[in-house]
Amino acid sequence: MNLVAQLAMAAAEAEHHGNVAAETVIYGIIAAAIFAVLALVTLSYRNVANRHSAKAEAWADKHGKDAHGAGHGH
């Protein structure tokens, strides 16, 4: 038996037959968890400008309504 035949037989014996989708499902779960955490971080910044609208209005009253940056860009 020559070297090439021996390598082919060794590769055939070492070949792994399994359900690739089941073996890699953990990567999908990890990715979904990371995206869920990032979505929560993004949602935590919703409506931030309106939470501080009283401060923005007080600053605008003190510095004039036409001042740059008055009202958080509104």
C-alpha positions as a LaTeX table, in Angstrom:
\begin{tabular}{lrrr}
\hline
Residue & $x$ (\AA) & $y$ (\AA) & $z$ (\AA) \\
\hline
Met1 & 0.00 & 0.00 & 0.00 \\
Asn2 & 1.42 & 3.37 & $-0.91$ \\
Leu3 & 1.41 & 6.61 & 1.10 \\
Val4 & $-1.52$ & 8.18 & $-0.74$ \\
Ala5 & $-3.75$ & 5.17 & $-0.11$ \\
Gln6 & $-2.79$ & 5.13 & 3.56 \\
Leu7 & $-3.60$ & 8.84 & 3.91 \\
Ala8 & $-6.96$ & 8.31 & 2.18 \\
Met9 & $-7.82$ & 5.43 & 4.51 \\
Ala10 & $-6.76$ & 7.44 & 7.58 \\
Ala11 & $-8.90$ & 10.38 & 6.47 \\
Ala12 & $-11.88$ & 8.12 & 5.88 \\
Glu13 & $-11.55$ & 6.61 & 9.36 \\
Ala14 & $-11.18$ & 9.99 & 11.01 \\
Glu15 & $-14.13$ & 11.48 & 9.14 \\
His16 & $-16.80$ & 12.71 & 11.51 \\
His17 & $-20.38$ & 12.11 & 10.55 \\
Gly18 & $-22.76$ & 14.09 & 12.66 \\
Asn19 & $-25.46$ & 16.66 & 12.61 \\
Val20 & $-23.57$ & 19.86 & 11.90 \\
Ala21 & $-26.63$ & 22.01 & 12.62 \\
Ala22 & $-27.01$ & 20.51 & 16.10 \\
Glu23 & $-23.31$ & 20.92 & 16.84 \\
Thr24 & $-23.26$ & 24.59 & 15.90 \\
Val25 & $-26.57$ & 25.68 & 17.41 \\
Ile26 & $-24.70$ & 27.14 & 20.39 \\
Tyr27 & $-23.21$ & 29.83 & 18.14 \\
Gly28 & $-26.71$ & 30.94 & 17.16 \\
Ile29 & $-27.79$ & 31.03 & 20.79 \\
Ile30 & $-24.76$ & 33.11 & 21.76 \\
Ala31 & $-25.35$ & 35.53 & 18.87 \\
Ala32 & $-29.04$ & 35.89 & 19.78 \\
Ala33 & $-28.12$ & 36.60 & 23.41 \\
Ile34 & $-25.60$ & 39.26 & 22.38 \\
Phe35 & $-28.13$ & 40.94 & 20.08 \\
Ala36 & $-30.74$ & 40.86 & 22.86 \\
Val37 & $-28.35$ & 42.59 & 25.26 \\
Leu38 & $-27.49$ & 45.20 & 22.63 \\
Ala39 & $-31.21$ & 45.76 & 21.99 \\
Leu40 & $-31.77$ & 46.38 & 25.70 \\
Val41 & $-28.91$ & 48.88 & 25.75 \\
Thr42 & $-30.37$ & 50.65 & 22.73 \\
Leu43 & $-33.87$ & 50.74 & 24.21 \\
Ser44 & $-32.52$ & 52.15 & 27.46 \\
Tyr45 & $-31.70$ & 55.39 & 25.60 \\
Arg46 & $-35.27$ & 55.92 & 24.36 \\
Asn47 & $-36.86$ & 59.24 & 25.24 \\
Val48 & $-33.77$ & 60.55 & 27.05 \\
Ala49 & $-34.23$ & 64.08 & 25.67 \\
Asn50 & $-37.77$ & 64.26 & 27.01 \\
Arg51 & $-36.68$ & 63.09 & 30.46 \\
His52 & $-34.67$ & 66.28 & 30.79 \\
Ser53 & $-37.00$ & 68.65 & 28.97 \\
Ala54 & $-37.44$ & 70.84 & 32.08 \\
Lys55 & $-33.69$ & 71.47 & 32.22 \\
Ala56 & $-33.62$ & 72.22 & 28.49 \\
Glu57 & $-36.50$ & 74.67 & 28.78 \\
Ala58 & $-34.90$ & 76.39 & 31.77 \\
Trp59 & $-31.63$ & 76.77 & 29.86 \\
Ala60 & $-33.49$ & 78.09 & 26.81 \\
Asp61 & $-35.34$ & 80.64 & 28.95 \\
Lys62 & $-32.08$ & 81.80 & 30.50 \\
His63 & $-30.11$ & 81.99 & 27.22 \\
Gly64 & $-32.83$ & 82.92 & 24.79 \\
Lys65 & $-35.02$ & 80.78 & 22.56 \\
Asp66 & $-32.89$ & 81.37 & 19.46 \\
Ala67 & $-29.68$ & 80.20 & 21.16 \\
His68 & $-27.83$ & 77.35 & 19.55 \\
Gly69 & $-28.68$ & 73.99 & 21.12 \\
Ala70 & $-31.83$ & 75.15 & 22.87 \\
Gly71 & $-34.34$ & 72.41 & 23.48 \\
His72 & $-32.06$ & 69.48 & 22.62 \\
Gly73 & $-32.32$ & 70.05 & 18.90 \\
His74 & $-36.06$ & 70.65 & 18.80 \\
\hline
\end{tabular}
